[in-house]
Every structure is written in C-alpha cells, then in structure tokens.
Amino acid sequence: MILKSIFTLLFSLLMYNLFAQIKTTDSVKKLSQITVKGYYNRQPLLRSVSAVSLVDSFHIKNQNSASFVALINTASGVRMEERSPGSYRFSIRGSLLRSPFGIRNLKIYADDFPLTDAGGNTYLNLVDVKSVGSIEIYKGPEASTYGANTGGAVLISTNVLDKNNIELGASFGSYGLFKQHASVSQKFKNYRFNFTQGFQKSDGYRENSALKRNFVQSTHQWDYALKGQLKALAFVSNLSYQTPGGLTAAQTALNPTMARPAISTLPGAITQKAAIYNKSIFGGLSNLYTFNRNFKHVIALFGSYTDFKNPFITNYEKRHENTFGLRTFLDFSIGKTNFNWNAQVGIESALTRSRVTNFKNNAGNPTSLQAKDDLTAGQTFTFLRINLDIYQRFLVELGSSLNFYTYRYTSYFPMLVAQKQKKFANQLMPKMAVSYLINPIFSVRGAASKGYSPPTLAEVRSSDNLINVNLQPEYGWNYELGLRLKTNNDRLYTNINVFSYHLKDAIVRRLNQNDTEYFINSGGTKQQGIEIEAMGWLINNLQLRSSYTYSKFKFQDFIIGNNNYTGNKLTGVPNHCVVSSAEFTFRKNIFLFAQHNYTASIPLNDANTFEAKSYHLTELKAGLRDLTFGKTKVELFSGVNNLFNANYSLGNDLNAANGRYFNPAAKVNFYGGVIVKL
C-alpha cells in the first residue's frame, strides 16, 4: 500500500505539470552524438558496418535496476529471460535451445576483458546493473574479432571514470525486494578510479524463488606515461537464488505461485531445496601503449575463480572452476585526407578447468557420491581485421579469426578413466562488411560472416553426468543488409536490418524422463529476420524509442528418432516482438517513463504442439530528478511493473518432460526508491 501511495503521489504531481506545460527553452533537445567503441575503434553508429544496438544511459536510468532483463530486451533481435529472479538466459538472433539456464553461445566482455570463460559459459547474473555504464550488442556471428560464437558479442562498459562523484541509493518493492548501492568515483591528474558496491534481495513471486546477492567492483585507470595507460577491473560476487522449477499448464492455472510439486517418482523443489549458489571473483589488468600516432599495442590479462553449488531435484552438484587468459593485439593506422586504413592483428587465449562432483540430494544435503570428473577447456584464436575508409564515405571491414578448441577430461567415479583429450578441427571464421554514407544523414551496409560455436563444458558434461565426446560444434553463414538514418538536427535515428542465417549441426537440448539433460547435434536451422529500431525527440520534452523484431526461424533437416521436425518453427522464438517507450520531462525535474512490450506466442517444443500465449507487458516509472540541496542532488522515483496484470512466463522450459514448460512471472508489482549524489 505504501508503494502504491508513493506512485500515485508522483503520478499526480506529474499530471499537474503536464497540464501546466513546460516553459519555453531557447534550444531544441537533440540526441547526443551516437558512437560505438567496438574494440578500441570508436566510430559514429551511422557508419558502423556491424548490426549493433546501443543500450545507453537513457535506458539504464529509466529501467528498474533489479534486473538486466527489461534493459536488454529494448534492443531488437535480442531476447533475455529470467525464469525466476537471478536465473538469466540470453540469446541474440537465435533460440535458447542450448540454455536450460545460464548464458551460452555469446561472447561477453567487460571493458577489455572476456567474462565468457574458455568453457563457453558466462555468469552475467553475478553483475549488478548499477555497475554498468553502457552496453553494445553486436548481432550475428562476430567470430572474426571475438572468437567462437554463432550468436554475437556483448561489450559492457563499466561506470565512467571522468568525474568526481559519490552516489548512494536504495529501493524497495513488492515480494520483499530491497536493493542498495553505493558508488565512489575520483579523478586525479593522471589516475582515476571507481568503487561500486551493491546488495540485493527478494522473496520472489513464487515459492522457493528468493534471491540474495552481494557485489563489489573496482575499476582503475593510470596514465603512467604520456604514451602508456594501465587499466584494472576486479569484482567479487556472492549470489544465491532458489529455483522453483517448471509447472504444467494445469498447475499454472491452479496456482501460478507454487514451486514444482512432488510426483510419485521424484520429490518437489521445496523438499530438495533447489537453488544455485555462486561465489566468484574476477580480475583483469590491461596495458595500452601508443608508440606513435600510427602504432599501438594492447595486452590484457584476466582470471576468475568460481565456487558453484546446485542442489537440484535429482542430484546435488558442486563445481570449482578456474579461468586464466590473455588478449593482445597490435594496431596500425594511417590517415590521409581521402583514404584511411586501420589494421589489428592479435590473439586471445583462455584455459578453464572445471572440477565437477555430483551427489545424491537428500532435502538439500549432499549424500552418496554419484559422479566425479575433471574437465579442462582450452580456447585460442588469432585474428586479423582491416578497416578501409575511403573519402569518409565508403567503409570496408575485412577480418578473420583462426580458432583452436580442445578439452581434456578425467573421470574418477563411478568408473576411473585416465585423462583423454578431444580436439576439434581448426576453424577459419571470416567476415566481410561494408558501409556507404550516401549523404550526411543516410547510410547503407551489408555483411557476410561465418559463425562457429563448439559445445560448452556444461553441454559436454550435462546433468546426466555423462561425458559426451560425440558432440560437435555448430556453424553457419550469415548474410545481411542494413539502412541507417540520422537527421541533420540530431532529433531522429532509425536503423533497419534484414538477415538470413543458416546454422548447421545445431546443438539442441534433450531431457530424460527423470529430468536429467543431454545434448545432441541434429540438423540445422534457417533463420531469417527483420530488425527495426527508432528513437528521437517528437517534441521538446518527449523522447520516443521503439524496436521491432520479426523472426522467421525454422528447423531444417531436423530429425529426432522417428520424428521429423523439418519446417517447424524454432522452439522458444516468437515471430514478433515490439518494445516501445516514451520519456516525458517536465519543469521542476519531474519525469514519467512508460514502456510497452508485446511478445507473440512462443513454441515450447520442437513438435510445435504446445505454445506460450502472446502477452502485453507495460511498465511505468515516475519521479523527480536532480533536486538540489547545496552540492547534493537527490532523485526520488516510484514504478510499477506489469501494470495490467498480464499472465505470462518470462522464461519457459523448452522441450520439458511431462509438460512442465511454464515459469509464471509476477503479476502487477510496485517499487520505489531514492538516489543521492554528492
């Protein structure tokens, strides 16, 4: 009731100011200069040869910082899910068939350092949203620069280090949500740092869906010489979240808040205390040295340690993971009046060791040993990328990487197997892309690139506790065309992408009757789509943004046993998705942000006999920004999620055994909070 009252008060203040209208200003509001960094190659988004979406400070400040999901889903061609608080899944131009939980088949970087380990997994749920400054999402295979992937790459920039600032914030909401953060940034003559701390907890909408996370991150930059710059990133995260499990359609209709109940052969999620516990530390150190205006060198060293525990319905798994790696490259550039070129040549290499032990789960306690294995993945790729800029109109990118991937495994129980090695054939991953600036406001682009993704360690050794040495990489070619428009007055930006992607030897997940999983290669997919993004100032104090995704994704030559699924819709992918938002700003720093998400029906199994219904999801946020008290600025805000109480599942269990597809999401819920900046 308190949250509802706060939201009602803020909304009433906003409506008063709406009808009072805003005082006339001398200048017209414009979009800021939109640029993307890539990897040390900042350029205007209008001229980029890649299909890239930028999640900037506009998105971050307006979204609920309790989760990345609504934030990431503002980009076209992207789908992020959260089956229960903390249980992220993430796909770009594809399906979540490979991801029962977690993030696979993408390369994710934080600043100069890969968060994705050599085994192919990324623990993005360890990271607090408040530690992020911006996100660049590169759609389609980016193996030419970022190594093995068929989905794309995500580049996260942490909090900026360009000003002195202290920020404290706290928010609370429905279902026991409480979130607190603190951030300190300090800038000196040649050294700057940021320290960010965050704590979050919630009880969750469903039974057995509580979350708790402690997060601390520190970033540093030291310009130790006129030509040398040293950067460091480190974070520690202690995450735990309960997993309620999937429900059938009948159970969802009866009580969507229940956790997975027991059946005659298996206990339920509450009895088994199903949950994830992840304690991780990550660190990286990079050095940039500029020899002259044409030549520089970058080297980055990184490492992580993870203590992972997962009491599940059928077993209790413990994993201890270590990752070490480096990325280094040389950058050459020559600038002429009408011709500029840039070349990067380098190598990235990482090694991840995963020691996995499975026990019988007795009400959340590990008992008798079931399996014990030691796996090590080694992933290395060399890359060469050349950029040609002719008359500042015609931009050409030619790139390729040569990928090497192996894993070793040793089994200790139930049978002793001496160390063996699986080595995949070396793979060349080319990319050819062009962009042409027709006039100062309009550009066209085209690209062809090859993607390649070997199985992750979690797929080689999945929850059936067997090491599947027959699992092969998936690969395919992607072709696309794009248009971009940015008006001279900087008030409108539009981007359109059309692509066709053919994936072969697709890795897909299968479930045994006892809910243990395994993975197989089966046929391929034909993925064709359209992505549209637009943003701009309609009037002086109204900014609109919208994204549309059309996905015509189908199976090809997809045969499982006696079942032929060729021509069926790709499991887990809606045909249409539209996300639109509006931000109104009024006098006295009052704002209103509204966002609507329409997602079409989603096929839940390969046979397309079950589907999740389409849904409309509406969010509102209102508040007062930059209330000034001396040198202190205060922001007050309140918001509501799922305003119209939609029934939906923000994360389905695909091809689930016994029809347990659904993870019901929260109904209408409220939040509010305060941010203080010193």
LOKEMI-278510 format. One record per residue (C-alpha): y, z, x; residue in one letter. Coordinates in steps of 0.2 Angstrom, whole numbers, plus 5000, padded with zeros to 4 digits. Example, Ala and Ser with C-alpha at 12.3 -4.5 7.8 and 13.67 -1.06 7.14 Angstrom:
<sites>
497850395062A/499550365068S/
</sites>
This chain:
<sites>
500050005000M/501250045014I/500949875022L/501249785005K/502849885003S/503449835020I/503049655017F/503949655000T/505449735008L/505649605022L/505249455010F/506649524998S/507849535012L/507449355017L/507649285000M/509349364999Y/509849275015N/509149115009L/510249114994F/511749175004A/511449025015Q/511749025034I/513449005042K/513848835049T/513548805068T/514348685079D/512748625086S/511148545079V/509548635083K/508348525093K/506648535100L/506548595118S/506048465131Q/504148455129I/503248445145T/501448475151V/500948535168K/499148475169G/498648525187Y/500248535197Y/500848375189N/502148415176R/502748265166Q/503548235149P/502248245135L/502948075128L/502247985144R/500648085146S/499047975147V/497948105140S/497648165122A/498448335124V/499148465112S/500348605117L/500248775110V/501848845115D/502949005112S/503348945095F/501548955089H/501249115099I/502749215092K/502349165074N/500449205074Q/499549365071N/499149415089S/497549505084A/496549335087S/496649165095F/495949085080V/497449035069A/498448995085L/497148875092I/496748795075N/498548725074T/498048585086A/497248435079S/495548385084G/495148575088V/494148705079R/493948885084M/492949005074E/492649195073E/491149245064R/491649425065S/493149505075P/492949455093G/491449335091S/492349175096Y/491748995096R/492748845101F/492448655100S/493548505104I/493148345096R/491348405093G/490148515085S/489648695088L/487848655088L/487648725106R/488648885102S/487749015092P/489049125099F/490249115114G/491148955121I/490148815130R/490448635135N/492348665139L/493248695155K/494448835153I/495748885167Y/496949025168A/498348975179D/497548905195D/495848975191F/494248925181P/493749055168L/492248955165T/490849015176D/489548895185A/488348935171G/489448855159G/490049005148N/491749065145T/492249235139Y/493849205131L/493649345119N/494049465134L/495849405135V/497249475125D/498349355116V/499949445122K/499449395140S/499649215136V/501249115138G/500648935133S/499048835131I/498748655135E/497248575126I/496548415133Y/495448325121K/493948215125G/493048215142P/494148275157E/492748275169A/493648165181S/494848315186T/494048465179Y/492148435182G/490648445170A/491148435151N/491048325136T/492248415125G/493848435135G/494848565145A/496048705141V/497348765153L/498048935149I/499748985157S/499949175158T/501549265155N/503049185164V/503749275179L/505549205178D/506549365172K/506549545172N/505849615156N/504949765148I/504149745131E/503249875121L/502349835104G/501249895091A/500549835075S/499349895062F/498449815047G/497049815034S/495249855038Y/495849985051G/496749855063L/497849935076F/498449835091K/499649895105Q/500349805120H/501449835135A/502149715147S/503249735163V/504049585172S/505049605188Q/505949465198K/506549495216F/507249375229K/505549295234N/504249395224Y/503949425206R/502549505196F/501949535178N/500949685172F/500149665154T/499149795145Q/498349785128G/497249895117F/496549835100Q/495349905087K/494749865070S/493449925057D/493149745051G/492949675034Y/491049685034R/489849825038E/489449835056N/490949725062S/492049845071A/492949795087L/493749885102K/494549805117R/495449875132N/496349745143F/497449755159V/498049605168Q/499249575183S/499949415190T/500949395206H/501949265215Q/502549275233W/503649145241D/503149195258Y/504049045267A/505148905262L/503548795261K/502248925256G/501849015239Q/500449135236L/499949175218K/498649305212A/497949345195L/496749485190A/496149565174F/494949695168V/494249695151S/493149815141N/492649735125L/491449795112S/491149715094Y/489749735081Q/488849585074T/488449595056P/487349435055G/487249295043G/486949305024L/486149195012T/487249114998A/486449244985A/486849384997Q/488649324999T/488949314980A/488149484978L/489149574991N/490149475005P/490549635015T/488649685018M/487849665035A/486249565037R/484949675027P/483149705032A/481749595027I/479849635027S/479649575045T/481249625053L/482549775052P/484349745047G/485949735058A/486449915055I/484749985059T/484649885075Q/486549925079K/486849745083A/488349725094A/489049645110I/489649755125Y/490549665139N/491349745154K/492149615165S/493349605180I/494049435186F/495149395201G/495949245209G/497049205224L/497949035227S/499048965240N/500148815239L/500848745255Y/502148605255T/502148515271F/503548395266N/504148315250R/502648195251N/501148305255F/500548475249K/498948575249H/498248695236V/496748815238I/496148945225A/494849075227L/494149165212F/492749285207G/492149385192S/490849515188Y/490149545170T/489049695163D/488449625147F/487349715134K/486749645117N/485649745105P/485049615093F/483849615078I/482349555089T/482749625106N/483949715117Y/484749605131E/485549665147K/486449545159R/487349565176H/488249415181E/489249375197N/490349215200T/491149165216F/492048995219G/493448895226L/494548745221R/495548655234T/496448485235F/497748385244L/499148305235D/500048145242F/501548075233S/502847935237I/504347905227G/505347745226K/506647685214T/505447575204N/503747625210F/503047805212N/501247855216W/500348015217N/498548055223A/497448205223Q/495848225232V/494848395231G/493348495227I/492848635216E/491348735218S/490648895210A/489048995210L/488449115196T/487049225197R/486349305181S/485049445181R/484349455163V/483249585156T/482549595138N/481849755130F/481249795113K/482649855102N/482250015093N/483850065082A/485050015096G/484050085110N/483049985123P/481250025125T/479749925131S/480149785143L/479949605136Q/480549495150A/481549495166K/482249345175D/483449305189D/484449135187L/485749065198T/486848905194A/487748805207G/489048685201Q/490148575213T/491148425210F/492348325221T/493748225213F/495048095216L/496448055205R/497847925207I/499347905197N/500447755197L/502247755189D/503047585188I/504847565183Y/504647735175Q/503847645160R/502047605165F/501047755170L/499247725176V/497947855180E/496347815189L/495147955193G/493348005195S/492348155200S/490548165208L/489648305200N/488148405208F/487248535197Y/485748645201T/484948805195Y/483648925203R/482549045193Y/481349185197T/480349265184S/479749445186Y/479049485169F/477949455159P/477249345172M/477849335191L/478449165195V/479149135213A/480849055214Q/480948875209K/482448755208Q/482948625195K/484148495202K/484948365191F/485448185197A/487148175204N/488448105191Q/489948005193L/491248035180M/492647905179P/494247905169K/495447755167M/497047785157A/498747705154V/500347745145S/501847625142Y/503547685137L/504147545125I/505847615124N/506547795127P/505847865111I/504147775109F/502547755120S/500847695118V/499247745128R/497447705130G/496047785139A/494147775143A/493247915151S/491447975153K/490848155149G/489448245157Y/488848425152S/487248505160P/486448645150P/487148815152T/486148955159L/486149035141A/485348875135E/484048855149V/483549035146R/483949075127S/483449215116S/481649165115D/481549225133N/480849065140L/481548965154I/481648785148N/481548675163V/481448515152N/483248525145L/484348385151Q/486248355152P/487148265138E/488348125142Y/489347985134G/490847875135W/492447905125N/493747775121Y/495447805113E/497147745109L/498747835105G/500547825100L/501947955103R/503747955096L/505148075101K/506848045093T/508448025104N/509148185096N/507648285100D/507348335082R/505648245079L/504048225089Y/502448135082T/500848095091N/499347995084I/497647975092N/496147865087V/494547885097F/492747835097S/491447945107Y/489547905109H/488548055115L/486848035121K/485448165124D/486348285114A/485948465116I/485548555100V/485048725095R/483448775085R/482848935078L/481149005077N/480649105061Q/481049265070N/482749205073D/482549185092T/483349025098E/482948875109Y/483748715114F/483248535114I/483848365118N/483748255103S/484548085101G/486448075101G/488048075090T/489347945086K/491048025084Q/492547935078Q/494148015073G/496048015070I/497148155075E/498948165070I/500248295075E/502148305070A/503448435072M/505348435070G/506948515063W/507148455045L/508748545043I/509748655054N/508648815051N/506948745046L/505648685058Q/504148605052L/502448575061R/500848485054S/499248425061S/497848325053Y/496148285059T/494948165052Y/493148175059S/491848035055K/490448115066F/488648065063K/486948085071F/486147935080Q/484347915084D/484148095079F/482348135075I/481548315075I/479748305072G/479448215056N/481248225051N/482448085054N/484248135053Y/485047975059T/486647935049G/486848115043N/488548205045K/488648305061L/488248485057T/489648605057G/491048475057V/492248455042P/492848275038N/494648335035H/495748475041C/497648495039V/498648635046V/500448645041S/501848775045S/503648805042A/504848925050E/506448975041F/507849065051T/509249145043F/510849245048R/510549425054K/509049355063N/507949355048I/506449235048F/505049185037L/503449095044F/502249005032A/500648915037Q/499348825026H/497548775032N/496548655022Y/494748635028T/493548515019A/491748555016S/490548585031I/488748535033P/487748685038L/486048605043N/485548435051D/484748385034A/486448405026N/485648495011T/486748645012F/488648655015E/490048775015A/491348735002K/493148675006S/494448805007Y/496348835007H/496948975019L/498849025018T/499749145029E/501549215028L/502449315041K/504249385039A/505349495049G/506949525059L/507149475077R/508249525091D/509049675083L/510149735097T/510549915102F/511449905118G/510249825131K/508749845119T/508149715107K/506949755093V/505849645082E/505149705065L/503849605056F/502549605042S/501249475037G/499849435025V/498349335029N/497349235016N/498749255003L/497749184989F/496149274992N/495049124996A/493249134998N/492749065015Y/491749085031S/492749075047L/491149035057G/489448985050N/487749005057D/487148825059L/485348775055N/485048965052A/483249025047A/482949065029N/484649005024G/485749145032R/487149025035Y/488649125030F/489849255038N/491149295025P/492849315031A/494149445025A/495049425008K/496949455007V/497449575020N/499149635027F/499849685044Y/501549745051G/502249805067G/503749825079V/504149755097I/505449825108V/506149735123K/507149815137L/
</sites>
